[in-house]
Amino acid sequence: MDPQKLKDAYLKLQSLDDRLTWRIRPRAGGPLVRPSSENLEQDLRDLATYTIELKEVLDDLFQAIAGRAAPGA
C-alpha cells in the first residue's frame, strides 16, 4: 500500500465534501415550490460534478491500496 497516495486520496475526498456535499444533500422537508428549469440544471450539474470527482477519489484510493510505497518512505 502507498501511504502517500492514500493520504492524497483522503485529502481530495475532504475537499470534495467541503465544496459540494452541502449542495447535493437533500433539505429537510423539501422545497415548498417547484424548482425552475435553471435550478434543476444547476442541481444536475452539481450532482454530476460530485459523482465524477467521487469516482476519481475512489480510483486514487484503489491505486493507493494496490500500489507500493515509494522508495525511502
Number of C-alpha atoms within 10 A of each C-alpha: 15 16 15 14 20 19 14 15 21 16 13 18 18 12 12 16 14 11 11 14 15 10 14 12 9 10 9 6 6 8 9 6 6 9 11 9 9 9 11 12 12 12 15 13 12 15 17 12 14 19 12 11 15 16 12 15 20 16 13 19 21 15 16 20 15 11 14 13 14 11 5 4 7
